[in-house]
Amino acid sequence: MQQTATRQFITAVASVGRDILGAGHPLISKIEAAGTTVDAETVDEIQKALSALPEETRDTLMSAVHKHMREDISAIWGQLPHAESNEPN
């Protein structure tokens, strides 16, 4: 479950980050290069790239990521009881 949550977070950072930072930003490129890999080294690299952003940019990005995850039912669907048998519409 931890890897799933981490992957969902990274996917949200990439999705929102493309709009805020631009598709060619090093953080987005790092996430895209990782693909579906969610090992400790990859997560550490992404966290370092997030930390390297200017504070205002990072705050804007993380606020948008939080909103994205909060409003994306698919991000929490698998965590709901009996949800696997009933996909959201």
C-alpha atoms as one frame of an Amber mdcrd trajectory, in Angstrom:
protein
   0.000   0.000   0.000   2.864   2.400   0.779   4.242   2.020  -2.750   0.774
   2.667  -4.172   0.403   5.864  -2.156   3.914   6.975  -3.107   3.239   6.257
  -6.789  -0.039   8.233  -6.601   1.789  11.171  -5.035   4.549  11.096  -7.647
   1.975  10.857 -10.439   0.116  13.854  -8.999   3.357  15.859  -8.775   4.060
  15.099 -12.442   0.518  15.897 -13.572   0.276  19.200 -11.733   3.957  19.983
 -12.212   3.661  19.953 -16.000   1.255  22.893 -15.744   3.195  24.811 -13.096
   6.814  24.034 -13.985   6.533  23.059 -17.639   6.922  19.645 -19.247  10.683
  20.067 -19.723  11.466  20.887 -16.092  14.133  18.617 -14.534  11.716  17.440
 -11.808   9.156  16.332 -14.393  11.865  14.695 -16.506  13.130  12.807 -13.441
   9.630  11.516 -12.682   9.025  10.515 -16.286  12.378   8.723 -16.455  11.464
   6.736 -13.346   8.357   5.349 -15.018   6.590   3.077 -12.552   9.687   2.573
 -10.380   9.026   3.402  -6.731  12.247   2.332  -5.065  13.976   4.238  -2.278
  16.608   5.718  -4.592  14.013   7.085  -7.040  11.885   8.546  -4.259  14.983
  10.149  -2.718  15.933  11.757  -6.055  12.424  13.138  -6.530  12.346  14.473
  -2.962  15.707  16.205  -3.518  14.403  17.754  -6.752  11.307  18.996  -4.901
  13.471  20.437  -2.120  15.636  22.243  -4.665  12.687  24.249  -5.994  12.398
  27.852  -4.832  10.175  27.961  -1.741   7.358  29.901  -3.407   7.315  27.541
  -6.394   7.402  24.482  -4.137   4.544  25.846  -2.015   2.456  26.540  -5.111
   3.189  23.087  -6.520   2.459  21.238  -3.280  -0.783  23.164  -2.768  -1.897
  22.182  -6.264  -0.807  18.555  -5.691  -2.811  18.450  -2.462  -5.898  19.800
  -4.254  -5.429  17.329  -7.108  -5.170  14.341  -4.767  -8.032  15.538  -2.587
 -10.355  15.794  -5.591  -9.233  12.633  -7.432 -11.505   9.802  -6.294  -9.413
   7.273  -8.196  -6.484   8.086  -5.884  -8.377   6.806  -2.850 -10.810   4.352
  -4.411  -8.684   1.278  -3.745  -8.411   2.202  -0.073 -12.181   2.131   0.463
 -13.776  -1.036   1.857 -15.125  -3.288  -0.911 -14.062  -0.760  -3.535 -12.139
  -3.193  -5.718 -15.340  -4.864  -6.861 -17.049  -1.597  -7.765 -15.076   0.849
  -9.903 -16.073   4.543  -9.680 -18.032   5.992 -12.579
